[in-house]
Amino acid sequence: MQPTMTLTDNAANKLRVLREDEGDASLMLRVYVTGGGCSGFSYGFDFANEVNEDDATFKNQDVNMVVDSLSYQYLQGSTVDYVEGLEGSRFVVKNPNATTTCGCGSSFSI
């Protein structure tokens, strides 16, 4: 069965570097959705040390990404990547469920 969310190799590699910088090999990437932003919902990223009871976990080799159940309903089928470009370096979500996104790609609507 295919995972319903994907953490790209670029994102996993960046998370490995961040874990080393923090000196904590147990750090995971938490991806979540909040209300707000110019398109209705915003993506958020944070570190997590624990998996909560309602979290879904997705792996890329030795790196874990966790998503709470409320956010997961909006993120199913999404890919989380790490990009470096003119706008800076950042984690991004490629969400097939989003019907519109803002110019910076950090908010969306369904």
C-alpha positions in Angstrom: 0.0 0.0 0.0 1.3 3.4 -1.0 1.7 6.0 1.8 -0.9 8.7 1.5 1.7 11.4 2.2 5.2 11.6 1.0 8.3 13.2 2.4 10.8 13.8 -0.5 14.5 12.9 -0.3 15.3 16.7 -0.3 13.1 17.2 2.8 14.4 14.2 4.6 18.0 15.3 3.9 17.3 18.8 5.3 15.6 17.3 8.4 18.7 15.2 9.0 20.9 18.3 8.9 18.5 20.1 11.3 18.5 17.1 13.7 22.3 17.2 13.7 22.3 20.9 14.3 19.9 20.5 17.3 21.8 17.4 18.6 18.6 15.4 18.8 18.3 12.4 16.5 14.7 11.7 17.6 13.4 15.0 16.1 10.5 14.5 13.6 8.9 17.0 11.2 5.4 17.9 12.2 3.2 19.2 9.4 -0.1 20.8 10.2 -2.9 22.9 8.8 -4.3 26.0 10.6 -7.1 28.4 9.7 -6.0 31.7 8.2 -3.8 32.9 5.4 -4.9 34.7 2.3 -6.5 31.5 0.9 -8.3 30.2 4.0 -5.9 27.6 5.4 -2.1 27.8 6.1 0.5 25.1 6.3 2.7 24.9 9.4 5.9 23.1 10.2 7.5 22.3 13.5 9.7 19.8 15.2 8.2 17.0 17.3 9.8 14.6 19.7 6.8 12.5 20.3 4.0 10.9 18.3 0.6 11.8 19.6 -2.2 9.3 19.8 -4.0 10.8 16.8 -0.9 11.3 14.6 -0.2 9.6 11.3 3.5 8.8 10.7 5.3 8.7 7.4 8.9 7.7 6.9 11.7 8.4 4.4 14.4 6.0 5.5 15.5 7.1 9.1 13.4 10.4 9.0 9.8 10.6 10.3 7.0 13.1 9.5 4.0 13.3 11.7 0.5 14.8 10.9 -2.4 15.1 13.4 -5.7 13.7 12.3 -7.4 17.0 11.8 -4.7 18.3 9.5 -4.4 14.9 7.7 -7.9 15.2 6.2 -6.7 18.2 4.3 -3.2 16.8 3.4 -4.0 13.3 2.2 -2.0 12.6 -1.0 0.3 15.5 -0.4 4.0 15.6 -0.9 6.3 17.6 1.5 9.4 18.9 -0.1 12.3 21.2 0.7 13.2 23.8 -1.9 15.9 26.4 -2.2 15.3 29.3 -4.6 15.0 33.1 -5.0 12.2 33.2 -2.3 14.6 31.5 0.2 14.8 28.0 1.6 11.7 26.3 3.0 9.6 23.3 3.4 6.6 23.3 0.9 3.5 21.2 0.6 2.3 20.0 -2.8 -1.3 19.4 -2.1 -3.6 17.8 -4.7 -6.6 18.7 -2.6 -6.0 22.5 -2.8 -8.3 24.2 -5.3 -6.5 27.6 -4.9 -3.2 28.6 -3.4 -1.7 32.0 -2.6 1.3 33.3 -4.5 3.8 32.3 -1.9 2.3 28.8 -1.6 1.9 28.8 2.1 -1.9 29.0 2.2 -4.7 27.2 0.3 -8.4 26.5 0.1 -10.4 23.4 -0.7 
